[in-house]
Amino acid sequence: MIRKAASTLDYRELARRRLPPFLFEYIDGGSYAEVTLKRNTEDLSAVPLRQRVLRDISKIDLTTTILGQDLAMPLSLGPVGISGMYARRGEVQAARAAHAAGVQFTLSTVSCCPLTEVSAGVEKPIWFQLYVVKDRGFMREMLATARELGCPTLFFTVDLPLPGTRYRDVHSGLTGSPGLAGDIRRTLQAMMHPHWAWDVGLWGRPHTLGNVAPLLGKNSGLVDFLTWTKDNFDGSLTWKDIDWIRSEWGDQFVIKGILDPEDAREAAKVGADGIVVSNHGGRQLDGVPSTAAVLPGIADAVGDQLTILADGGVRSGLDVVRMLALGAKGVLLGRAWAYALAARGEAGVAHVLQLMDAEMRVAMALTGCKNIAEITRDALVETGYHR
């Protein structure tokens, strides 16, 4: 039995024990056979770091500036949907932990806690992620709210024109068990996890998706949202529509979901300030390459034109250093912080960030990198990852 978490993998196991299966499988799983999900972690962990010695690493500096914001280390919490179902008012807890650690928090459009609640719960503005829906009026209102609350950067997700097929959600009863039968199945799962049922199921209400509740209805929850997305996410969006988003937003703008150098070049052409190299954590098109595999090529294509961030498979501070060496300027954590939130709330997220800090320092010390700018491809052993 795990008594004290020492890694994000430990937090994954603690989250598995605490959450009802339909919630754990939702955050843990990928699409179809989960080939890309596995590639993300396996390919990244296989990137070989180049050990260097006798380099005077007595003073290691993790601080950096990303998208105009000074950060204590080159990572932030990426957008994770419905994280308010993993801990009571979970998005607020995670944002507090992020800001206390000197990094940013990115709120998902499909958060349980609305943007207004999360912004009120922290002392400085957060980043905001927006999905494309057919209701442009809703998108205008969300963008206006984000501007009013001082959000400095918008992350615009483009790799979800329709949701991927996730077998685990069917098997767990999140989808595939409609109506009363599904409600009973999920309720029974919750009853078998009394800590979650008391802390989140009872006292974490309301369980609506705060930002999109006006579209779904006041009492609509996760299952209603998953059904709604199939008809209301906008698959007609093209590069020509980016101008509309930029004109409505008018501030820093990052396109999330880039996996091909040609798309990265298009993002630069339309004036994006940054991109997130991402395959949506293996939750969309199964069989595509891992982030680690495509990141160097994308960095070579546009690294001097915009800020490149990356996500996918990051489970340690060593993985953060690997991503930076492959060409990213910063990393967005996803499952790593969601597991910790589910296991221990704000304290768990804070601990994961402490682990990332400590593990980055070890990786930097043993690759001879004293600061973030020194983490280049020279920190890698010669392989196909950095031709």
ABEGO torsion letter per residue (X at the ends): XBABBABAAAAAAAAAAABBAAAAAAAABBBEAGAAAAAAAAAAAABBBBBBBGAGAABBBABBBBGGBBBABBBBBBBBBGAAAABBGAAAAAAAAAAAAGBBBBBBAABABBAAAAAAABABBBBBBBBBBABAAAAAAAAAAAAAAGBABBBBBAABABBBBBAAAAAAGABGBBEAAAAAAAAAAAAABAAAAAAAAAAAOBABBAAAAAAAEAABBAAAAAAAAAAABBAABBAAAAAAAAAAAGBBBBBBGBABAAAAAAAAAAGBABBBBBAGGGABBBGBBBAAAAAAAAAAAAAAABBBBBBEGBABAAAAAAAAAAGBABBBBBAAAAAAAAAAEAAAAAAAAAAAAAAAAAAAAAAGBABAAABBAAABBBBAABX
